[in-house]
Amino acid sequence: MPAGAEKKARLTFGRDDSVEGSPGCNQIRGVATVSGAGVMFGRINGTGMMCPDPQMTVERALLEVLDGRATYRIDHRTLTLTAANGEGFSATAPAPGT
């Protein structure tokens, strides 16, 4: 990710199959059903602000991974999502108390 983008993106999965967050600029909300080692993302709705590059480029790439089926892997506090086309990203949750 471009410098500074790594701290702007966030994603939260709810126990009710909801997903919400921000891929860097816009706010998103949708449905994500976890099954086995896979996640099926339903329609993701978001605000439609245009953001400066490289932020907009990063956001579009992250949203492509959240379109349809992806596999996931969790290693300690790091979540890796990989789309069917092999593209993906990793995100690390902050340590407790930070």
Backbone as numpy.savetxt, mean C-alpha at the origin, in Angstrom:
# Nx Ny Nz CAx CAy CAz Cx Cy Cz
12.42 4.00 -3.39 11.59 5.19 -3.39 12.47 6.43 -3.39
11.97 7.49 -3.99 12.72 8.74 -3.94 12.87 9.23 -2.50
13.91 9.98 -2.24 14.16 10.49 -0.89 12.93 11.22 -0.37
12.54 10.92 0.85 11.40 11.56 1.49 10.09 10.85 1.27
9.94 10.07 0.21 8.67 9.39 -0.08 8.41 8.26 0.90
9.47 7.65 1.41 9.29 6.48 2.26 8.55 6.79 3.56
8.54 8.01 4.02 7.86 8.33 5.27 6.46 8.88 5.04
6.06 9.07 3.81 4.75 9.65 3.52 3.70 8.60 3.24
4.08 7.45 2.73 3.12 6.41 2.41 2.77 5.63 3.67
1.49 5.25 3.78 1.05 4.41 4.89 -0.15 3.58 4.44
-0.32 2.42 5.05 -1.40 1.52 4.70 -1.82 0.79 5.96
-3.13 0.77 6.24 -3.66 0.10 7.42 -4.74 -0.87 7.00
-4.60 -2.13 7.42 -5.59 -3.16 7.15 -6.47 -3.30 8.39
-7.80 -3.28 8.20 -8.73 -3.46 9.30 -9.17 -4.91 9.41
-9.66 -5.27 10.57 -10.18 -6.64 10.78 -11.46 -6.89 9.99
-12.08 -5.82 9.52 -13.33 -5.92 8.76 -13.10 -5.92 7.25
-11.91 -6.35 6.81 -11.52 -6.39 5.39 -11.38 -5.00 4.77
-11.26 -3.98 5.59 -11.05 -2.64 5.06 -9.55 -2.36 4.93
-9.23 -1.46 4.05 -7.86 -0.98 3.91 -7.95 0.53 3.70
-7.07 1.26 4.36 -7.06 2.71 4.19 -5.65 3.21 4.38
-5.41 4.38 3.86 -4.09 4.96 4.02 -3.82 6.03 3.00
-2.54 6.16 2.69 -2.09 7.14 1.72 -0.87 6.59 1.01
-0.91 6.49 -0.31 0.28 6.04 -1.04 1.30 7.17 -1.21
1.11 8.27 -0.50 2.09 9.34 -0.55 1.51 10.72 -0.67
0.37 10.85 -1.33 -0.24 12.17 -1.55 -1.73 12.13 -1.24
-2.46 11.30 -1.94 -3.91 11.19 -1.77 -4.26 10.22 -0.64
-5.49 10.34 -0.14 -6.02 9.40 0.84 -6.79 8.33 0.08
-6.65 7.07 0.51 -7.36 5.97 -0.14 -8.13 5.16 0.89
-9.15 4.46 0.40 -9.97 3.59 1.23 -10.56 2.53 0.32
-10.63 1.30 0.81 -11.20 0.24 0.00 -11.34 -1.04 0.79
-11.40 -2.15 0.05 -11.59 -3.48 0.63 -10.39 -4.33 0.27
-9.91 -5.09 1.24 -8.80 -6.03 1.01 -9.08 -7.28 1.82
-9.28 -8.40 1.13 -9.57 -9.66 1.78 -8.31 -10.51 1.80
-7.86 -10.85 3.01 -6.65 -11.66 3.18 -7.05 -13.12 3.27
-6.37 -13.97 2.50 -6.63 -15.41 2.51 -5.32 -16.14 2.25
-4.88 -16.94 3.21 -3.61 -17.63 3.06 -2.48 -16.63 2.92
-1.68 -16.77 1.87 -0.57 -15.84 1.62 -0.95 -14.79 0.58
-2.27 -14.62 0.35 -2.70 -13.67 -0.67 -3.63 -12.61 -0.13
-3.70 -11.52 -0.86 -4.62 -10.43 -0.56 -5.34 -10.09 -1.85
-6.66 -10.02 -1.78 -7.45 -9.60 -2.93 -7.96 -8.20 -2.64
-7.45 -7.23 -3.40 -7.88 -5.85 -3.22 -9.09 -5.60 -4.10
-10.16 -5.10 -3.49 -11.32 -4.67 -4.25 -11.09 -3.26 -4.74
-12.17 -2.61 -5.08 -12.06 -1.23 -5.57 -11.44 -0.35 -4.50
-10.43 0.41 -4.89 -9.78 1.37 -4.00 -10.21 2.77 -4.45
-10.88 3.49 -3.55 -11.30 4.85 -3.84 -10.33 5.82 -3.19
-10.12 6.94 -3.83 -9.21 7.92 -3.25 -9.53 9.33 -3.67
-8.91 10.25 -2.95 -9.00 11.64 -3.35 -8.24 11.79 -4.66
-8.52 12.81 -5.42 -7.95 12.92 -6.76 -6.99 14.07 -6.96
-6.21 14.37 -5.93 -5.27 15.48 -6.08 -4.11 15.09 -6.99
-3.66 16.03 -7.78 -2.43 15.83 -8.54 -1.29 16.28 -7.65
-0.25 15.49 -7.62 0.89 15.77 -6.75 2.13 15.94 -7.62
3.12 16.65 -7.12 4.34 16.82 -7.90 5.11 15.51 -8.01
5.89 15.39 -9.07 6.79 14.25 -9.18 8.00 14.51 -8.30
8.61 13.51 -7.75 8.41 12.09 -8.00 7.28 11.47 -7.19
6.64 12.26 -6.31 5.59 11.74 -5.44 4.45 11.09 -6.23
4.01 11.71 -7.31 2.90 11.17 -8.10 3.29 9.87 -8.78
4.51 9.78 -9.27 5.00 8.56 -9.91 5.03 7.41 -8.91
5.50 7.67 -7.71 5.54 6.65 -6.66 4.13 6.23 -6.30
3.22 7.18 -6.15 1.84 6.86 -5.79 1.19 5.97 -6.84
1.36 6.28 -8.10 0.77 5.45 -9.17 1.33 4.03 -9.14
2.62 3.89 -8.90 3.24 2.56 -8.84 2.69 1.77 -7.66
2.52 2.40 -6.51 1.97 1.71 -5.35 0.52 1.30 -5.59
-0.27 2.17 -6.22 -1.66 1.84 -6.50 -1.80 0.68 -7.48
-0.85 0.52 -8.40 -0.88 -0.62 -9.31 -0.74 -1.93 -8.55
0.06 -1.95 -7.50 0.21 -3.16 -6.68 -1.08 -3.45 -5.92
-1.83 -2.41 -5.57 -3.08 -2.57 -4.82 -4.29 -2.78 -5.73
-4.06 -3.21 -6.96 -5.13 -3.42 -7.93 -5.27 -4.91 -8.21
-6.22 -5.55 -7.53 -6.43 -6.98 -7.75 -5.72 -7.84 -6.72
-5.21 -8.99 -7.18 -4.60 -9.96 -6.28 -3.11 -9.70 -6.10
-2.66 -9.86 -4.87 -1.24 -9.74 -4.55 -0.89 -10.80 -3.51
0.36 -11.17 -3.46 0.82 -12.03 -2.38 1.47 -11.14 -1.33
1.53 -11.66 -0.11 2.17 -10.88 0.94 3.10 -11.76 1.76
4.05 -11.11 2.39 4.97 -11.77 3.30 5.25 -10.80 4.43
5.24 -11.31 5.66 5.56 -10.50 6.83 6.82 -11.05 7.46
7.79 -10.17 7.66 9.05 -10.53 8.31 9.29 -9.49 9.40
9.06 -9.89 10.65 9.13 -8.97 11.79 8.13 -7.84 11.57
8.57 -6.60 11.41 7.67 -5.46 11.22 7.56 -5.06 9.76
8.11 -5.86 8.84 8.11 -5.50 7.42 7.10 -6.33 6.64
6.22 -5.64 5.92 5.23 -6.26 5.04 5.70 -6.06 3.61
5.73 -7.15 2.83 6.06 -7.08 1.41 4.83 -7.52 0.62
4.36 -6.67 -0.28 3.25 -6.99 -1.17 3.80 -7.10 -2.58
3.41 -8.18 -3.29 3.87 -8.40 -4.66 2.67 -8.69 -5.54
2.51 -7.90 -6.59 1.41 -8.08 -7.54 1.71 -9.26 -8.46
0.71 -9.69 -9.20 0.86 -10.83 -10.12 1.92 -10.58 -11.18
2.16 -9.31 -11.54 3.17 -9.00 -12.56 4.59 -8.95 -11.99
4.74 -9.25 -10.70 6.06 -9.27 -10.07 6.48 -7.96 -9.44
5.74 -6.89 -9.71 6.05 -5.59 -9.09 5.55 -5.61 -7.66
6.21 -4.88 -6.80 5.77 -4.85 -5.41 6.49 -3.79 -4.61
6.24 -3.82 -3.31 6.91 -2.90 -2.41 6.93 -3.50 -1.01
7.81 -2.98 -0.19 7.91 -3.36 1.21 7.69 -2.13 2.06
7.07 -2.34 3.22 6.84 -1.26 4.17 7.15 -1.78 5.56
7.79 -0.96 6.36 8.14 -1.35 7.72 7.37 -0.50 8.71
6.69 -1.17 9.64 5.95 -0.47 10.68 6.93 0.12 11.68
6.59 1.28 12.25 7.48 1.86 13.25 7.56 0.96 14.48
8.67 1.03 15.17 8.83 0.26 16.40 7.83 0.77 17.43
7.33 -0.12 18.29 6.40 0.31 19.33 6.99 1.46 20.15
6.15 2.43 20.43 6.59 3.56 21.24 7.26 4.68 20.47
7.29 4.56 19.12 7.90 5.65 18.34 6.86 6.45 17.59
